[in-house]
Amino acid sequence: MSKDRPKLILASASPRRLALLEQIGVAPDLLLPASIDETPKRNERPRTLALRLAEEKAQAAWRMASHDPALLGALVLTADTVVSVGRRILPKAETVDEAIGCLELLSGRAHRVSTAICLTTKKGSLRSRVVETSVRFKRLSDAEIEAYVAAGEWRGKAGGYAIQGLAGCFVSKLSGSYGAVVGLPLYETANLLTGEGVPVHRAWAAEAK
C-alpha cells in the first residue's frame, strides 16, 4: 500500500470483515470498534436500520479518532448487516433459543440480507451504500438445526448463521453479493475507498513483487 494514502480505520471487531478487506489488498492502520445501541426503532425497515447503524458506528469511531492527533484526517470504514424476512428483522443471535428461532424461520424460504457500508471522509462527511442480497435456505430438519446450534458459530451473527461457515450448505440459492452476506460487499467497498484516495488496485502489484 502506498505510503501517501490516507490512514484507514476499520471500526469493527469482526474478523470476517477484516479478512474481506485484506482480500482486496487493503490493510487498515487501526481497528477501532464502535459500540452503539443497535435496537431497531419502531417500524424501522431492515435497509434503513442497516444504514443507520453503519453511519452511527462511523460517526462514533470518527469522534474517537479525532481526539488523537496522529489520526486526524483518517478515513473510517464501518459496516452493518441486517437479516430480515419480509419486514421482520431477525436478531443477532445471542442465545440458543434465538438461534433456533432464526433457523426455523429461515428454513425452506428466502430471506433478505441488507448490508450497509459507510466511509467517513477526511473532513468527517459520510459516504454510504446499502447492498441487498436474497438468500434461500433449503428445508432444514430438526437434526440439522440441532447440530448447527451445537456447533456454536451462530453466536452474534445476524439471522443466527454464518454463510462462510457450516451454514453454507444450507444455501440453495443466492442472488446478489456473497461478500455482503459475510459482512462486507467488496465491489462497493473498493469503489468507496478508491474514491477517497486509497489506491486499492495499485496495492495488488506491490503484493505480487
Secondary structure by P-SEA (a helix, b strand, c coil): ccccccbbbcccccaaaaaaaaaacccccbbbbbbccccccccccaaaaaaaaaaaaaaaaaaaaaaccccccbbbbbbbbbbbcccccccccccaaaaaaaaaaaccbbbbbbbbbbbbcccccccbbbbbbbbbbccccaaaaaaaaaaccccccccccccccccccccccccccccccccccaaaaaaaaaaaccaaaaaaaaaac
